[in-house]
């Protein structure tokens, strides 16, 4: 456990999601899973909404899984936006808002994203447009992605999020109509954003770690109790977990309707 005031967010949260999670935490009286945190900077890598919800309900401390973020086995990716709706209307809207685009193909668009000469791209199965890098920085490019996402929603598009591989596969198979590909993010970008408080839009990063602990089931009372210091709270957490069985699950396991790409250690 760490003091909740010591953690740093690197992405914005959605107020409605935070409110719903806060209500769930108060109703269930437990926190099921720890937050994933960079051990060096205490920047949250996964669990932004849970951290915000715990803060909202008055928790003083938070259970975290500290990871060596510099270890190459930890990867940072992005979430591709899946858009279903009238593809022509979005492309016309991009033109109306003077967002500069160029005809391309997905391979070239991906190369330009990696080179930093494009901010994003939109693609259908038949057509791909790169969006020019106007801002010149990763934060500005993601703000542009968020702007296009809001634009799509205002036009009636249904917006979902997929990994790069899944998004491109579904587009190729005709399972989705359009994808919005964001620029890549580095670990340095994540740390810088968290420490400065200059947050990325929500659903910017997707972290892949070698293994993830789940099911710690920490009582909310321990997290809110003003009569405990951090050392006492950690002792209670350790003693509780020592009494539990630990099950190792292979990558691809489905737990509580979420599929985990990494190995999972589930406390039971």
C-alpha positions in Angstrom: 0.0 0.0 0.0 1.0 3.6 -0.6 -0.5 6.9 0.4 -3.1 7.8 -2.2 -1.9 11.3 -2.4 1.5 10.1 -3.7 0.1 8.5 -6.9 0.2 10.4 -10.2 -2.4 10.0 -13.0 -1.2 10.2 -16.6 -4.7 10.1 -18.3 -7.9 11.9 -17.8 -10.8 10.0 -16.3 -14.5 9.9 -17.2 -16.6 11.5 -14.4 -19.5 9.1 -14.9 -17.3 6.1 -14.8 -15.6 7.3 -11.6 -19.0 8.0 -10.0 -20.2 4.5 -10.9 -17.0 2.8 -9.5 -17.2 4.9 -6.3 -20.8 3.6 -5.8 -19.7 0.0 -6.5 -16.8 0.3 -4.0 -19.1 1.6 -1.3 -21.7 -1.1 -2.0 -19.3 -4.0 -2.1 -17.0 -2.7 0.6 -13.9 -4.2 -1.1 -11.3 -3.3 -3.7 -10.9 -6.4 -5.9 -7.7 -5.6 -7.8 -4.6 -3.5 -7.1 -3.5 -0.6 -9.3 -0.5 -1.1 -11.5 2.1 1.6 -10.8 5.6 2.6 -11.9 7.8 1.9 -8.8 10.2 4.8 -9.6 7.7 7.6 -10.1 4.4 6.2 -8.6 2.7 7.1 -11.9 -0.4 5.0 -12.4 -0.1 2.7 -15.5 -3.4 0.9 -15.2 -6.3 1.7 -12.9 -6.8 5.4 -13.3 -10.6 5.2 -12.7 -10.2 3.0 -9.6 -7.7 5.4 -8.1 -10.0 8.4 -8.8 -12.9 6.5 -7.3 -11.0 5.6 -4.1 -9.9 9.2 -3.7 -13.6 10.3 -4.1 -14.8 8.1 -1.3 -12.2 9.3 1.1 -9.5 6.6 1.0 -6.2 7.5 2.5 -4.1 4.7 1.0 -4.3 2.5 -2.1 -3.0 -1.1 -2.9 -0.6 -1.0 -5.8 1.5 -3.5 -7.8 4.8 -1.8 -8.2 6.6 -2.6 -11.5 10.0 -1.9 -12.9 8.7 0.3 -15.8 12.2 0.4 -17.4 12.2 -3.4 -17.8 11.8 -4.1 -21.6 9.2 -6.9 -20.8 6.7 -4.1 -20.0 5.3 -2.6 -23.1 3.2 0.5 -23.7 0.7 0.5 -26.6 -2.3 2.5 -27.6 -6.0 1.9 -28.1 -7.3 2.1 -31.6 -10.8 3.6 -32.0 -13.4 1.5 -33.8 -16.1 3.6 -35.5 -19.3 2.3 -37.0 -21.5 4.8 -38.8 -21.6 6.7 -42.1 -17.9 6.9 -43.1 -18.5 9.6 -45.6 -19.9 12.0 -43.1 -16.9 11.8 -40.8 -14.5 12.4 -43.7 -16.5 15.3 -44.9 -16.5 16.7 -41.3 -12.7 16.5 -41.2 -12.6 18.6 -44.3 -15.1 21.1 -42.9 -13.0 21.6 -39.8 -9.9 22.2 -41.9 -8.1 19.2 -40.5 -5.4 18.6 -43.0 -5.3 15.0 -44.4 -3.5 13.2 -47.2 -4.4 10.0 -49.1 -2.3 7.1 -48.0 -2.5 3.4 -47.2 -2.4 1.8 -43.8 1.3 0.6 -44.1 2.4 4.2 -45.0 0.2 5.7 -42.3 1.7 3.4 -39.7 5.2 4.3 -40.8 4.4 8.0 -40.6 3.0 7.7 -37.1 6.1 6.0 -35.9 8.3 8.7 -37.6 6.2 11.4 -36.0 5.2 13.0 -39.3 1.5 12.2 -38.8 -0.8 12.8 -35.9 -3.2 9.9 -36.6 -5.0 8.2 -39.4 -8.5 7.2 -40.3 -9.1 4.2 -42.6 -11.9 2.2 -44.1 -11.3 -1.0 -45.9 -11.0 0.9 -49.2 -9.4 4.2 -48.2 -6.9 5.6 -45.7 -6.2 9.2 -44.8 -3.3 10.3 -42.7 -3.9 13.4 -40.5 -1.0 15.8 -40.6 1.0 16.5 -37.4 0.1 20.1 -36.7 1.0 20.4 -33.0 4.3 18.7 -33.2 4.0 17.0 -29.8 2.4 13.8 -28.6 -0.1 15.5 -26.2 -1.4 17.8 -29.0 -1.8 14.8 -31.3 -3.8 12.9 -28.8 -6.0 16.0 -28.2 -6.7 15.9 -31.9 -7.6 12.2 -31.7 -9.9 13.0 -28.8 -11.5 15.8 -30.9 -12.1 13.5 -33.8 -13.6 10.9 -31.5 -16.0 13.6 -30.1 -16.8 14.6 -33.6 -17.6 11.0 -34.6 -19.9 10.6 -31.6 -21.7 13.9 -32.5 -22.4 12.4 -35.9 -23.9 9.3 -34.4 -21.0 6.9 -34.6 -20.6 4.1 -32.1 -17.1 4.3 -30.7 -15.3 1.3 -29.2 -11.6 0.5 -28.4 -9.4 -2.3 -29.6 -5.8 -3.2 -29.8 -4.0 -2.2 -33.0 -3.9 -5.8 -34.1 -7.5 -6.5 -33.5 -8.6 -3.2 -35.0 -6.7 -3.8 -38.3 -7.9 -7.4 -38.4 -11.6 -6.5 -38.0 -11.2 -3.7 -40.6 -9.7 -6.2 -43.1 -12.5 -8.7 -42.5 -15.2 -6.0 -42.9 -16.3 -6.4 -39.3 -16.0 -2.7 -38.7 -16.5 0.3 -41.0 -13.7 2.7 -39.9 -10.8 2.9 -37.5 -9.0 5.8 -36.0 -5.3 5.1 -35.4 -3.5 7.2 -32.7 0.2 7.9 -32.5 2.5 5.7 -30.5 3.4 6.7 -26.9 6.7 6.1 -25.1 7.3 5.3 -21.5 9.0 8.7 -21.2 5.8 10.4 -22.4 3.8 8.5 -19.7 6.1 9.5 -16.9 6.4 13.1 -18.0 2.6 13.4 -18.3 2.0 11.9 -14.8 4.7 13.9 -13.0 3.6 17.2 -14.6 -0.1 16.6 -14.3 -0.4 17.3 -18.0 -2.8 14.4 -18.7 -3.5 12.6 -21.9 -7.1 12.1 -22.9 -8.7 8.9 -21.6 -8.0 5.6 -23.3 -4.6 6.8 -24.6 -2.3 4.0 -23.3 -2.5 0.3 -23.0 0.1 -1.3 -20.8 1.2 -5.0 -21.2 3.0 -6.4 -18.2 4.4 -10.0 -17.8 2.2 -10.9 -14.9 -0.7 -9.3 -13.0 -2.0 -9.9 -9.4 -5.8 -10.0 -9.1 -8.4 -10.7 -6.5 -6.7 -9.2 -3.4 -10.1 -8.1 -2.1 -8.9 -5.4 0.3 -11.7 -4.0 2.6 -12.5 -0.4 1.9 -12.4 0.2 5.7 -8.7 -0.5 5.8 -8.2 2.1 3.0 -10.2 4.7 4.8 -9.3 4.0 8.4 -7.6 7.1 9.9 -6.6 5.1 13.0 -4.1 3.0 10.9 -0.8 4.2 9.7 0.7 3.0 6.4 2.9 0.4 8.1 -0.1 -1.1 10.0 -2.2 -1.2 6.9 0.5 -3.0 4.9 0.9 -5.5 7.7 -2.8 -6.3 7.6 -2.7 -6.7 3.8 0.2 -9.1 4.0 -1.3 -11.2 6.8 -4.6 -11.4 4.8 -2.9 -12.5 1.6 -0.7 -15.1 3.3 -3.9 -17.0 4.2 -5.2 -17.1 0.6 -4.5 -19.6 -2.1 -2.8 -18.4 -5.3 -3.8 -19.7 -8.7 -1.6 -19.0 -11.8 -3.6 -18.5 -15.0 -2.0 -18.4 -18.5 -2.2 -15.4 -20.9 -5.6 -15.1 -22.6 -7.6 -16.0 -19.5 -11.1 -14.5 -19.2 -11.7 -13.1 -15.7 -14.8 -11.1 -14.9 -15.6 -10.5 -18.6 -12.1 -9.2 -19.4 -9.5 -11.1 -21.3 -6.0 -10.6 -20.0 -3.0 -10.8 -22.4 -0.6 -11.4 -19.6 -0.1 -14.2 -17.0 -2.4 -13.7 -14.0 -1.9 -14.6 -10.4 -5.3 -14.8 -8.8 -5.7 -14.8 -5.0 -8.6 -17.1 -4.0 
